[in-house]
């Protein structure tokens, strides 16, 4: 997992996952070096990832005080229990719903929790992190946050977009992607990750972007996009245009059988 320092106090722990027919999905976690250090999400749960080792390249895991779990999908929780074991003073910032979802597989220890809802804030010593519900999400437990000191928005899945290569998925700056390519990727991701956007009330949906417009974040850090500095306005406009978009329809069984046939001896590969 490459590590990019995007601010003196913020590191991006980059990863990606190839999804056939869609592209390479960035899968980022983050370390915020507040006076009480915060790890935001904990990466993929695949056996060849060593999330704890990657965190250790930024700071001693024992120094972590908070693990902000933006939501409990498996691409956000891969290293959470290893990190909890290595960071005995850390608490998991999450929601009541997320705790319930996690309990279906492996419960989070209740004495290590800090429950926080959108609109509530967490004091991490030298700054305040204010939770908000991102306009686009795929899990009802999703809570991103604004870092009041750095002016950075941690947006969870919102603003994500598949990239054409692993190199671009793990780029240090989304500026490496063309403007129109980025727009197309974000609109595709909106229909994949938030298919309910087809049925929204347009005015209410556009109103859900107001906290982002009010904050005017200097940098947006999404789980599923390379770091995006200085383009919050255009990206908000892009996602706002997703209202009413038809949901993504994935390959069906016939397409799967065709793909599998291509892997068979004499099947063209």
N, C-alpha and C positions, 0 to 999 in steps of 0.2 A: 504494500500500500504506500504510494508516494505521499509525502507530506509537503504541503505548500504553506508557507507563512504569509498570510495576506495582510496582516497587521502585526505590529510588534507583539500584541497580546492575543492574536487569533491564528490558529493553525487549522488547515483543512487536511483531514485524513482521507485521501482519495481512493476510490475503488470503482469498479464498474462491472456490469453483468450484461453479457450479450443475450438479447432476446430475438430469435429468428423472426424476420418479417417486420421488426420494429426498429432495431438498432442496438447500440450499446448504451445501456442506461447507467449514468453516473450514480454511484452510491457513496455519498460522503457522510462522514462524521466530523466532529469539530472539537477542538480544545480551546477554551476561553481562559486565558491566564489572568483571571481576576484575583483579588487578594485571597478569595476562597475559590480555588480553581474549579471549573465546570467542564465536564465532558458532555457534548450534545450528541445523543444517539451512539450506538455501539456497533454499527456495521453489519455485514452479512454473517449468517450463521453457517457458512460453508466450512468443511473440515480443513481446508488448506489455508484459511485466513488465521492470522495470529494478531487479533485486535490489541491484546494487552501489550504485546511487543511494540506495536506501532505507537500506542499511547506513550510507552516508556521512552520513545525517541524524542518526545516533547517535554515530558516531566515525569518525575517519579510517581507511579500510580498511587502510592501511599499518600501522596499530597492531595489527591482529588477529594473535594468536599461535596460536590453535587454532580449527579448524573441526570441531565434533563432528557427524559424520554419523550420525544415529540409525539409518538404513538407506538403501540406495541406490535406493529407488523414485523415479520422476521428479518427484513432487511434493515431494521433499526435496532434489533435486540441481540444480534449475534454474540457479542462479547460481554453482555451485561452481567452475567453471573461470575465470570472470571474477574471482571473489574470490581465487582462488589467484594469478592474475596481478597483482592489485592489492595483495596482501598477501604479499610475498616471504618474510617470516619465519614465515608460518603453516604449520602442519602439520595434516593431516586425521586426526582420531581416528576410527578405524573398526575393522572386523574383517577377518580373512583372507577370509571368505566374501564380504563386501561388496566387497572389492577384486576378487575374481574376477567378481562380477556386473557391476561397472562396466567391467571389461575387455572385455565383450562389445560395448560401444558406443564408449567413449572411455576408455582406461586412465588411472587416477590415477598421477601421477609417484611412483615408489617411494621416492625420497629425501625426499618430502614427507609420508610416512605415519607414523602412530603407532598400532600395533595394540594394541587393548585389548579384553579379554573381560569378560563379566559377572562381577562380584565384584572386579575389579581397579580401581585408583584412579589418578587423574591429579592431580598437584600443579600448580595454576595460580597459584602465588605466595602469595596470601592466603587460599586455601581449597583443599579437596580435593573432587574430583568422583568419586563412587563409582558405577561402572557396575552396572546390573542388567537382567535380562531382564523386561520388563513382562509381566503375566499374559496380556494379549491382544496379538497382533501378526499382521501379514500377510506378514512377510518373515523368514527364518531369521537374517538378519544384525542384527536389531534389538537395540540396546542403548540404554536410557535411562540417566538418572543422577540421583543425589541430590547437591545442593549442600550440603555439610556446614556451611557458614557461614550461608546464608540460610534453610535449612530448606525449600527448594523442591525439588519433584520434577519433572523434565523427562521426560515419560512416552511420548514418541513418539506412535504412533497410539492407544495405550491411553487409554480414557476419552472417545474422540471421540464426536461425535453430529451428524448433519445438523440444520441450523436451517431454519426456514420462510422466512427472508429473508436477503439479503446483509448487511443492517444488524445482525441478531442474530448472524450468523456472525462478524462483525468487532467485536462488542461488547467493551467493556473488562472486563466481568465476566459470568460465566455466570448470575449472579443475575437478570439481565434475562429469563431464561427461567423459566417456571413449573416447579415441582418435578416434577409429573407429566409435563409435556412433556419435561423433561430426561431423566427416567427412560426414557420411551418412545424418545427419540432415541438414547440410549446403548445400549439393548437392540437397537434396529434396527441400529446401527452394528456391534455385536458380531457379528451374524449376517451382515452384509455383508462386513466386513473380516477376520473370523476364523471362517469357516464350520466349521472343525474343532472349534469349541466344542461342536457337537452330539454328538461322540463321546468327550468327555473322561471320565476317572474323576473323579467329583464331588469326592471328598475330596482327591485330588492337586491338582485345579484350585483348590479353595479354599485349599489350602496355599500355592499360588504367590503369594497376596496377602500372605503373612506379612511379607516385607520392607517393604511399604507400611504395614502395621499397626504394625510395630516402629518405623518412622521417624516415623509420624504427621505427614506433611508439612503445613506451614501453607498451602501453595499448590501446586496441581497445574497444570502448564503442558503441555497436550497440543497436538500439531500440529493436531488436528481438533476443538478445542473452545475457546470463549473461556476466559480465565483463570478458574480455579476456586479461590477462597480459602475455607478453613474448612469444606469439605464432603467431605474425603477419606473419612471413615467411611461416610456414606450412599452415596457413589459406589462404594466398594468393595463394599458390600452389593448395589447394583444389578448390577454386573458379575458378582458371584458367582452371582446368580440366573440368569445366561445359560447355565449348564451345561445341556446337553441341548436347547437351543433349536434349532428347525428352521432350516436355513440359508436365507438370502434367495434367492428365485428371481426373476431379472430378466425383463423383457419378452422375448417371443420374436419370431420373424420376422413373425407375423401382427400383433402389436402395433406393430412397426416400420413395416410397410406402412400401417397405419391412421394412424400419426402422420405419415408422409410425405404421405399423401393430404390431410391437413389443411392442409398447406403449399401445395398446388397451387391454381392459380386456380379459384375456384368450390368449393373444398373446405371452406369454412366459415370461412376467415380472409381 
